[in-house]
Amino acid sequence: MGHGPDGHPAPTGRVAAVVPAAGSGLRLGAGLPKAFVELHGRTMLERAVAGLLDSGTVDDVVVVVPSDRVREAESMLARLRNDDHLVVVATGGAERTDSVRNGLAALTATHGDAGAAVYDVLLVHDAARCLTPAAPTRRVVEAVRSGEVAVVPVLPVVDTVKQVDDDGYVVGTPDRSGLRAVQTPQGFAPDVLLAAYDAAGDIATDDAGLVERIGQRVATVEGDALAFKITTATDHARALTELAGSRPGSAPPVPAGRIQEDP
């Protein structure tokens, strides 16, 4: 096996993704975990997993869901399993960091003594970014396989950003030319991601941030506008519109009171 930059092994294995989907989704106001909210007849979770597998670069996926949704998720994702793709359902933890850690453990445990060595790229992808097209996923995987140890898809920040203090007063205006909005899937060399989670002792919403904490450099690739995160009812409506636009003659259904506007 050859080696890339920083002495990490050159790619020879598979690509796996962890999809944390154990959040309550309170801001969406749907009355159920947001990963289980439907968009034109398919849940966000199913769309997210199918999108990863359809990219042609992801082999296996582990989704992490609330304990009372495990059977539902297994049934929902059963059709996506085949001889080429392993789709595993794991139970989430109290925080996102716990859920991803559980997902990584479940994924590596499926291969026994081989563990994570089966993979040369590990991805972490938000179920709420379920419209992410194939291109960003492919770019992330290619960058990791080229030797980068951590890669995130990004978009330029178009709004002016203000830094404020605890009292709400502006204390600075960062130069947005050096700022980027980060998306998922984020990709990692397996040893680096596992080391980052071994060292993580608190709550984190960004996996690349954990990698930064252990002193590793994070590279960026171009993201995509469709990889937006569905968090509020407005985001949900946008997703329905985007899907309707991809289906000529169709129109997004009215959520019929299931989704309430975020206050």
C-alpha angles and dihedrals in degrees: 000000000000126000134233130202117325090020096283117150118266113246119279104137144064134290121240132184132205113209113195108207104155098106121121094228094215093162090058090058095211097131093239137063106295094232086067095052112110130238110194094334099317126089121239088246094055092046092049094050094043090049092055094048093043090055087078092228103078120079105176136022134193117194121200116211139164113286092248092054100052097100092044091051093047091052093045094051098039094100091057093061120093141140090288101042129054113202114186129183119211134180118257128232135228094276135025091256090056091048094052090046089052090049093051090049092049092047097050092041091062089069098050115207091001091062116159092349087087088071132063094185130038120192131194114203131179113235087215089066089065098144093060107137125224098258099073091046091052092048092052094049093046091051093051091047089051089062107275112133096207129020133179130186112234143182128204115263107246099182125075108254124214127200111218135188128233090275094055098254120138113250100170149000111221117214102256093205087081096042127094134185109232124222137176155290091066114192133212146175101255096237091052096049093046091049090050092053092045087057096042111105103164144038118302130174096191124058094200088056089062090051090051089054092061091052101259124139119242120213126204135221131184115285129200134244090231090062091078118140118250104221108135136036088260090057089048091053090049090052091052090050092049091051092047089052090057091053111062114226094015129114129199113261119240108253089233096225096309093109118051126196115262108253 
